[in-house]
Amino acid sequence: MKAVGRYIVITETKDTSTKTKGGLLLAEGQREDIRYRKGKIIEVGDEVKGILTGDDIYYDRHAGFYIEIDGEVYIVIKDTDVVIIL
């Protein structure tokens, strides 16, 4: 698999739950207030600068699209959707 242009292939890092200040555990789907999700870079396109394969990132949760290859689900986003590289 090879990303082209300014596209990036990532896998989403799942947070199992988040604890609120009051002690309640919220599942990932219940955290509507969080705009960004964590992911791991699988492949970067040839026009992408400053992002490397294997980097952990935060990206806009509304960005990109899902693609399934050999039973594995990947997310394809543009380099401009990356907000933080960890």
N, C-alpha and C positions, 0 to 999 in steps of 0.2 A: 504494500500500500504506500502510495506517495502522494502527499498533498501538493497542489499546484498554486502558483501565484501567491496571493496574500492569505490563503486559507491555512487553517491549523486544525489538525485532528486531535481531539482530546478524549479522555474518559473522565466521567464525573466522579469525584470523591464523595462518597455518601457519609453524611453525619447521621448517626443512628438517632440521636435525640438531643435536645437542648433544654437546659434547666432555666426556668424563669427566676426572677428575684424572689417570688413567693414560694418557690420549690416545686412548681409543676413541671413535668417533663412534656415537651412538645415534639412531635414527630416532624420530619423535614417538610412535609406537605403543609403543615400548620404554620409555618414561619413565613407568612405572606409579607411581613415587614422587611425582610432581608432581600435586597435586590440582587446581590451577587452570590455566585456559587463557586465552590472550589473544584478544581480539576487538575489533571496531570497531562502534560503534553506528550502525545504519542508520535506525531510527525508534523513538521512545519514545511510550508511552501518555500519555493526558491526566492521569493521577493520579501520574505519576512526578516526583519532586522531585530536583533536584541533578544529574541526568544529562542531557546534551544530545546531539543528533544529531552524529555525527562524533567523539565522544570515544573514546579507546582505553581498554579496561577489562581487568581480569582477573575471571573468573567461575568458579564451581564447575563442574568438568567433567561432573558427573552431572546438572546442571540442564537443564531445558528439553526441547525437542523440535525435530526438524528438519522443515522445510517447503520444498517446491520450488515456485518460481513462475517461469514463463517460462525454465526450464532452469537457473536459479540457485538454489542451496541456501542457505537462511537458517536461523538458530537463533532460537527464540522462548524467552525466559527471563523470570522475574519480577525486579522491581527488587531484591528481597532476595537474589538470587543473585549480585549484583555485589559484589565484595570490595574492589576498588581501581579508582579512576579515575586514569588517567595524565595 
